[in-house]
């Protein structure tokens, strides 16, 4: 199969090239949109990532140039109009699970860094400032951890956090109580908002979960609580959380995703002006920590993503499907 890759980084090329044996791969570093679709002309499939645009308009254009397969090298698919793809006979497959511990461990790293202000301590020491005033944190031990979304990543994070002691509260409308491990307790959403010292988001983005952290939710959350998001940016209403940060209604925020990240993340903008006043305001808070969608970035995850994506391509060629297909 001839596959054109959009939004390619060096690590994509390295792992896909190393593990490929059956396909003709071409790597492009531009994002898929209604203008760049034309680069896929003559190819059987496009391989895209989280911030590529694959809406009805783009799918129509891909269909017009003969592209009948869309390979997602990620778990999320909210950037693809799956229903429209089906109407055009375009197959769509994703990587639903890859090293959940990569994201779960990054979530822990964000929490510990935000709490103990490790990023600030690092910068101080680099400037020969060894003063530790203002770097006070709190013990994670015996704190209440609220996990919203208990799929593979949520479970991995829960397992990690159980080692700290304390109470693990879980909200997931699609899980049965009998499937909750002994260290956790299934509760409703408001209980997490009211009781948790740390709230970590691990749910997909859809109509029900968009802005699950909104002004109403923030009014219930303890002023001493941290919110961590390594899932999807639009789970948080950024404008609402800025208001909460300004009024000190929450203690801190750590995010690896941002609802308007498409034109910012995955590129070097150090010499440019960022035309996003919301994001720029977010970065001004001393109790906000941001990483640029790197939670998935481990050797194990990259290898699994490449293997699964290439196998999905084989199934497409053979007109077969599995649970990876949407």
N, C-alpha and C positions, 0 to 999 in steps of 0.2 A: 504494500500500500504506500502511495505517495502522500506524505503528511507535511503540511506547512505549519510551523510553530510561530505563534505570536507571543510577544512580551517575553522573549527569551533572555535569560541571564546565563552567565558562564557556568554556573552549577547545573542548570538545565541541560546545556549542551554536553557537559562532562558525563553526567549520569545516563542520559538517554543514548548518547553515542556509545558508551561502554557496554550497555546492556542490550542494544539493538542488534538483531541478526536477520530480521525478515523484511524490514521496511526501508524506504527511501526517505530520509529526513532532511528537511531544509529549515534552518533556524533564522528567524527574523526578530529584531529587537523592538519593533513597533507594535503598538496595541491594535487589536482588531476593532474596527469601527466601520461606518458606512463609506469611508473613503479608502481604507487600507484593505478591504476585503479582496480587492482585485489581485493582490499578490498571491492569493490562493488559486488563481486560475490555472487549470491543468492538474490540480491535485485532487486526491480522493477524499482527503480529510483535513480539517484544521485542528490544531491542538492549542487550547487557550487556558488562561489563568483567571484569577478572581476578578480582576478589574477590566478585562476585555468586555466589549459590548457585543452581545449576541441576541439582540432583540428581534422583533418581527421584521423590521426593515433590513437589518443585516442578514438575517436568515433568507429573506427573499433574494437578496443579491448573491449570496452564496449558492443558493439553489439555481439561479440563472446561469452561473458559470460552472455548474456541474458538481459542486461539492455536496456530498450526501451524508457526510459523517462529521460529528463534532466530538472531539475528545477533550474532556476537562481534566487537567492534571491537578485537581483539588477536590475537596468534598462538597463545598457549597456550589449551588447552581442558580442562585437568585438573579444572576446576570444573563441567564438564558431563558428565552420564551419557549419552554418545553412543549407546551400545547401547540404552538405555531409550527415548531419543528416537526412534530408528529403529523400535522396536516399536510406538510410538504414531503413527508416520507424521509426526513432527515433523522438519522439515528444519533442519539446523544448518550454518552457514557461518562461516568465520573470515577473518582477514587474515593469511595465512601469512608474508608478507614485506612489510616496509615500511621503507624507508630504514635498512638494516642499519648504516650508518655512524653513525646517531644513537646507538644502543646501544654500538657499538664505540668511538666517540669519548668517550662518558661513562665507559666502562671505563678508558680511558687517563687521563681526568681524575681518576678516583678513585685510580688507581695513583700518578700524579704528586703528587697532594695528600697522600696517605698517606705517601709516601716522603719528600717534602720538607717535610712538616708545614705546608703552606700555610695550612690552616684555623687552626692555632695561631698562626702568624705574623700573620695578619690580625687575630685577636683581640688580640694583644699591641699591635700598632701602633695599633689603635683606642683603646687605653687608654694611649697614649703610652709604651709599654714597647718600647724598641728593642733590647733585649738579644737576641742570636741564639743564646745557649747552649741546648742541648737541641733544636735544630732540624736537626741533622745528618741527612743522607740518604745515598744511594749512587747512583753512576752506573747508569742503566738500560743504557747502552752495554755491549755484550759480556756481558750477563747471559743466562741461559737462561729462556725464556718457555714455560710449559706451557699449552696450550689444550685444554680438554676439551669436545668438541663442535665440529665444523667445518662447520656449515651456513653460511648467508649471513652471520650476525653473527660467527661464529668466524673465517670467512675474512677478513672486513673488519678484524677486530682483528689477525689475523695479518699482513695487508698493512701495517697501520699500524706494528706492532711491528718488522717487518722493517727499517724505516728506522732503527732504533736500533742495528742490528748485533747480533751475538750469535746464539744458536741458538734456533730456534723448533721446539718439540716438539708434536706433535698426537696426540690420541687421539680416535678416532671409529670405532666398530665398523661403521658403515654406509657408509664411504667406501673407495674403492679407492686403492691406493698410487699408481696412475698419475694420479689426480686431485689429488694433493698438489702444490702449487706448488713451484718450485725452491728457494725460501727456507725451506721447512719440511721436517720429517722425521716420518713416521708411526711411532709407537711404542706400546707397551702402557701401560696405566694406571700400573702400578707404577714404570715408568721415569720418568714425569712426576713422580710423588710424590717419588722419590728424588733427581732431578736438578734440578728446576726451582727457580729463584729467585723466580719469580712464577707462580702457578697461577690461571688465569682460566676460569670456568665459563660455557659457552655451549650447554648441552645442554637438551633438554626434560625435563620432570618426568614420570616414569612409574615403574612398579614396579622397573625395573632401575636407574634413576638416583637414586631417593630415597635420601638420605643417602649419596651417593657420596663425600662427605667425612664420614667417621665416625671413630670412635676408632682403628680399624685403619689407615685411610689417614693419619690425623694422626701415627701412630707412625712412619710412613715419611718424612714430609715434613721437610725441613731446618728447624732452628730459626731460620734466617735468612730463611726464605721468607715472602712475602706471599700471601694468598689473596684473590681478587676474585670477587664474584658479582653479576652483573647479569642473571641468567637467571630462576631460580625459587628461592624461599626454602628449600624442603624438600630441595634438593640438599645442604644442609649440616645436619648434626645439631648444632643450636645448643648443646645441653647439652655435647656432646663438645668443641666448639670453645671453649666457655668454660673447660673444664678445661685445654685446650691453652694458652690465653692466660694462665691463672693460673700454669701451670708453665713459661711462657716457651718452649713447644715450637714456637711459630711467632712470626714477628716482627711480624705485623700482619694485620688483616682489614679489607677495605672491601666493603660490601654496599649494593646498591640494592633488595634484596628480603629478606624475612624470613619464615620458615615460618609464623609466627602473625600476619602483618601485617594480616589481614582487618579486625580491629576497631581498628586503629591508623592505618594509612596512608590518605592521601587525605582527611584531615580535620584541622582545627585543634584540637589537644588541649592547647594552651598553658595553658589555665585549668582543666584537669582533672587528676585523678589517673589515671595509667596503671596499670591492674590486670594488669600482666604483669611478674612478677618476673624472668623470664628475659631479656626485652628490656631492662628497667631495669638488670640486672646487666651486660649487654653494653655498654650506654652508659657504664659507669663506667671502662672500660679506656681508657687514653690512646692506645693503638695500634689503636683501632677507629674506623672512619669509616663513617657511615651516611647515605645519602640515601633519600628516601621514594618509591621506585619512579618516578623521574623520567627514567630513562635514555632512554626513548622520546620524550621531550617536546621535539621540534624542529618548526619550521614545516613542514618537508618531510615528516616522518613523519605529523603530524596531517592534512595534506592527503591523503596517500596512504591513510591509514586511512579517512578519510571517503569518498573516492572508491571504494575497494574495497568498503566495507560497503554503500554505496548501490547499487553495481552488483550485489552479491550479492542485494540485495532485488529488483532488476529480474529477475534470473534466477529467483528464487523465484516471482515473479508469473507468469513464462512457463513454469514447470515445467521449467526447464533447470538443468543443473548444470555445474560445472567443478571444477578441482582444489582450490578453496577449500572445497568441501563435504565434510563428514565422514561 
